[in-house]
Amino acid sequence: MRVLAWLLRIVLFLALFALALKNTDIVSLHLYFDQAWRAPLVLVLLVFFAAGAAIGVLATLGTVFRQRREIGRLQRELRSRAREAEARTDDSGIGSLPDL
């Protein structure tokens, strides 16, 4: 299975590399106030892909941190309930041998 995964990665890399070699023409990205950015098409695509990935990661950070806080709170609650249950069994004498 690992060999198949690596084979797929290599094929995907080679396909994207070939696409990049075919798209080296200079393109102009016209911005506001008569500004223009001239760069190879592959660079423009790479910059916008990286920016989109970064925005996607930033969009999920709030959810990830909220879930981590909730997991920590639930773990603390579980530990405290386990201690309470242990204290109750110790106080009730259940599970201990009678004194002879």
N, C-alpha and C positions, 0 to 999 in steps of 0.2 A: 504494500500500500504506500509506503514511504517513497519507493522508487517511482510509482505512478505520480505521486504529488510533485516530486522533483522534476519529472519529465514534463508535466503540465506547466510548471513554473518556467522551465527553460524554453518551451515552445511559446509561451506568452511573452517572455522577455524578447525573444528573437522577432516575434511579430511586431511588438511595439518599437523595437530598435529599427526594423526595416521601415516602419511607418515614419519614424523620426527622420531617417535618412532621405526619404522621399519628399518631406515637407520642410525643406530648409529655406524656402523663399522668404524674402523680407516682406512683412506685412506692417501696415500702419494702423494703430489704434488711436482714433481721434477722440480726445478728451475735451473737457470744457475749456473755455477761454482760448480757443484756437491752439491748444497744445496737442501734440501728436507724439505717440511712442512708436518708434520703428524698431522691430526686432524680428528674428526668425520665428516662423509660425510655431515650431516645436517648443521654443522658449515661452511664447505667449501661452500655449496650451499647458505647459508644465506649471507656470506661475499661477494660472487660474485653477488648475487642479489642486495644487498645494493650498491655495487660499480657501477653496471649498472644503477640503479635508480639515483644515484648521478651524474653520467656522463650525463644521459639524462636531468636532471634538469639544469645542467651547460650549456648544449648545447642550451637550449631554453632561457637562460637568456638574451643573446644579442638581440633576437627578442622582448622579453617582454619589455626591457628597451627602445629600439628604438620605439616601439608602444606607450609607455607612453610619451616619448618626443613629438611624433607627436600629440597625443591627447591633450597634454598641449598647443602646438603651435596652434592647431585648435581651442581650447577653447578661447585662447587669441585673435585670429583673429575674432572669432564670437562676442566676447564682444566689440571689437573695431568697428566692422561694425555696431553693434546695436547702439553704441553711436553715430556714424556718421549719421545713419538713423534718430535717435532721434533729433540730432542737425539740420538736414535738415528740418524736419517737424516743428521744433520750429522757424526756420528762415523764412520759407515760409508763415507762418501765417495760414496755413491750419489747421483746427481743433480748431481755436480760434474764439471766438465770436467777431463780429465787435463792435467798440465803438459807443455808441449812445449819 
